[in-house]
Amino acid sequence: MVPSSFSNDKVAVVTGSSSGIGFETSVLLAKNGFHTYATARNPGKSQALMDIARDSGLPIQIMQLDVTSDKSVNDAVSRILLESKRIDIVVNNAGYALVGALEDTSMDEIKAQFETNLFGAIRVMQVVLPTMRNQGSGKIVNLSSMGGRIAIPFDSSYHGTKFAIEGLSESLQYEVEQFGIKIILIEPGAIKSNFFNNLKPASNAQKAGSPYAQTMQKLNVRFSSLVENAPPPVEVAKVILKAVTSEDPDLRYIVGDDAAAMIQAKRSMSDAEFGKLMKKQFLSQ
Ligand SMILES: NC(=O)c1ccc[n+]([C@@H]2O[C@H](COP(=O)([O-])OP(=O)(O)OC[C@H]3O[C@@H](n4cnc5c(N)ncnc54)[C@H](OP(=O)(O)O)[C@@H]3O)[C@@H](O)[C@H]2O)c1
């Protein structure tokens, strides 16, 4: 149940709304009365969202925003403020996963991964924080992952970004709570979105001569089975809605039984025990 104080004058901004979690979050926020700016780096991919908004009369506006570009982020936020005068909720959702052994991954690929998943979220936060501070209120949701608490093999750059957003958010909450701003981390396990189709293999990991090729193959098999039984992105959207409509949200929200089990296992085990579990789960045949 959403408190009645949440009405159309509340403004939400979602990054990466063209698919998956960002798409479902935009729809759910709009259904619950938020005037929602569903941003996408390529608004040409937002036709389905536009159709839903039009057919259901939802307060959704599509806007171009590429989290890797200062200009794009500044322009989008300026336009939103010009139109709506306020921003209550930001969902830093845009992201993808680079996969491959670190040795097979180029610096450019790693920088691009951090540019989207980490610096993209920072870029958006730096631009919206002055507005939220002046309002004396605001909630920033950062899409972390189960992978921000535990790390699976051959995904070191992705985990680097998600562990980083965890530490950054944990520190930032203390800075901004005095201004009425809340920071929220969402930690989903595997979710059946386009995420797994959009996995970016490191270019050298594709080469047959990679010394990691055989181990990487085992991981690919494991990945496919993870996705098969994964919940849909709307389950994450529901948790985001719950968090942003709470008067006093928690810092962290875990989504999915797999995430809950893995995070609990890491908490309760030694590093050596947890390492054995991970190898059994991800690297055995
Ligand atoms: N699915 C999972 O299992 C899972 C689990 C834990 C956490 N997460 C996190 O959840 C978030 C959303 O993932 P998803 O599952 O919804 O995957 P998805 O369906 O692949 O959606 C990713 C979204 O990010 C957008 N994006 C990528 N780079 C961007 C950029 N530079 N600027 C703006 N948008 C950009 C994509 O836009 P395009 O359509 O233009 O590519 C797409 O809309 C990610 O941060 C991911 O790390 C996902």
The ligand as an SDF file (V2000), in Angstrom:
LIG
                    3D

 48 52  0  0  0  0  0  0  0  0999 V2000
   19.4330   -9.0810  -14.3180 N   0  0  0  0  0  0  0  0  0  0  0  0
   20.1420   -9.4630  -13.2580 C   0  0  0  0  0  0  0  0  0  0  0  0
   20.3390  -10.6750  -13.0070 O   0  0  0  0  0  0  0  0  0  0  0  0
   20.6910   -8.4270  -12.3170 C   0  0  0  0  0  0  0  0  0  0  0  0
   21.0820   -8.8540  -11.0290 C   0  0  0  0  0  0  0  0  0  0  0  0
   21.6120   -7.9270  -10.1520 C   0  0  0  0  0  0  0  0  0  0  0  0
   21.7280   -6.5970  -10.5210 C   0  0  0  0  0  0  0  0  0  0  0  0
   21.3360   -6.2090  -11.7550 N   0  0  0  0  0  0  0  0  0  0  0  0
   21.5180   -4.7930  -12.1170 C   0  0  0  0  0  0  0  0  0  0  0  0
   20.2790   -4.2370  -12.5020 O   0  0  0  0  0  0  0  0  0  0  0  0
   20.4950   -3.1730  -13.4340 C   0  0  0  0  0  0  0  0  0  0  0  0
   19.5510   -3.3300  -14.6160 C   0  0  0  0  0  0  0  0  0  0  0  0
   19.8140   -4.5530  -15.2660 O   0  0  0  0  0  0  0  0  0  0  0  0
   18.6940   -5.3840  -16.0450 P   0  0  0  0  0  0  0  0  0  0  0  0
   18.6590   -6.7210  -15.4390 O   0  0  0  0  0  0  0  0  0  0  0  0
   17.4360   -4.6360  -16.1510 O   0  0  0  0  0  0  0  0  0  0  0  0
   19.4250   -5.5240  -17.4630 O   0  0  0  0  0  0  0  0  0  0  0  0
   18.9910   -5.0470  -18.9520 P   0  0  0  0  0  0  0  0  0  0  0  0
   17.6490   -5.5580  -19.2650 O   0  0  0  0  0  0  0  0  0  0  0  0
   20.1460   -5.4220  -19.8100 O   0  0  0  0  0  0  0  0  0  0  0  0
   18.8930   -3.4620  -18.8170 O   0  0  0  0  0  0  0  0  0  0  0  0
   20.0120   -2.6430  -18.6920 C   0  0  0  0  0  0  0  0  0  0  0  0
   19.6230   -1.2310  -19.0270 C   0  0  0  0  0  0  0  0  0  0  0  0
   20.7720   -0.3700  -18.8600 O   0  0  0  0  0  0  0  0  0  0  0  0
   20.8390    0.4620  -20.0090 C   0  0  0  0  0  0  0  0  0  0  0  0
   22.1550    1.0450  -20.2120 N   0  0  0  0  0  0  0  0  0  0  0  0
   23.3290    0.4230  -20.4590 C   0  0  0  0  0  0  0  0  0  0  0  0
   24.2970    1.3390  -20.6290 N   0  0  0  0  0  0  0  0  0  0  0  0
   23.7180    2.5590  -20.4990 C   0  0  0  0  0  0  0  0  0  0  0  0
   24.1790    3.8950  -20.5760 C   0  0  0  0  0  0  0  0  0  0  0  0
   25.4480    4.1780  -20.8670 N   0  0  0  0  0  0  0  0  0  0  0  0
   23.3100    4.9140  -20.3520 N   0  0  0  0  0  0  0  0  0  0  0  0
   21.9980    4.6480  -20.0930 C   0  0  0  0  0  0  0  0  0  0  0  0
   21.4950    3.4050  -20.0470 N   0  0  0  0  0  0  0  0  0  0  0  0
   22.3500    2.3820  -20.2340 C   0  0  0  0  0  0  0  0  0  0  0  0
   20.3930   -0.4320  -21.1480 C   0  0  0  0  0  0  0  0  0  0  0  0
   20.0980    0.3520  -22.2750 O   0  0  0  0  0  0  0  0  0  0  0  0
   20.1760   -0.2270  -23.7920 P   0  0  0  0  0  0  0  0  0  0  0  0
   18.8630   -0.9090  -24.0290 O   0  0  0  0  0  0  0  0  0  0  0  0
   20.3920    0.9960  -24.6320 O   0  0  0  0  0  0  0  0  0  0  0  0
   21.3330   -1.1830  -23.8420 O   0  0  0  0  0  0  0  0  0  0  0  0
   19.1870   -1.0840  -20.5090 C   0  0  0  0  0  0  0  0  0  0  0  0
   18.0740   -0.2240  -20.5390 O   0  0  0  0  0  0  0  0  0  0  0  0
   21.9790   -3.1960  -13.7900 C   0  0  0  0  0  0  0  0  0  0  0  0
   22.6480   -2.1930  -13.0410 O   0  0  0  0  0  0  0  0  0  0  0  0
   22.4290   -4.5830  -13.3220 C   0  0  0  0  0  0  0  0  0  0  0  0
   23.7970   -4.6050  -12.9510 O   0  0  0  0  0  0  0  0  0  0  0  0
   20.8110   -7.0840  -12.6670 C   0  0  0  0  0  0  0  0  0  0  0  0
  1  2  1  0
  2  3  2  0
  2  4  1  0
  4  5  1  0
  4 48  2  0
  5  6  2  0
  6  7  1  0
  7  8  2  0
  8  9  1  0
  8 48  1  0
  9 10  1  0
  9 46  1  0
 10 11  1  0
 11 12  1  0
 11 44  1  0
 12 13  1  0
 13 14  1  0
 14 15  2  0
 14 16  1  0
 14 17  1  0
 17 18  1  0
 18 19  2  0
 18 20  1  0
 18 21  1  0
 21 22  1  0
 22 23  1  0
 23 24  1  0
 23 42  1  0
 24 25  1  0
 25 26  1  0
 25 36  1  0
 26 27  1  0
 26 35  1  0
 27 28  2  0
 28 29  1  0
 29 30  1  0
 29 35  2  0
 30 31  1  0
 30 32  2  0
 32 33  1  0
 33 34  2  0
 34 35  1  0
 36 37  1  0
 36 42  1  0
 37 38  1  0
 38 39  2  0
 38 40  1  0
 38 41  1  0
 42 43  1  0
 44 45  1  0
 44 46  1  0
 46 47  1  0
M  CHG  2   8   1  16  -1
M  END
$$$$
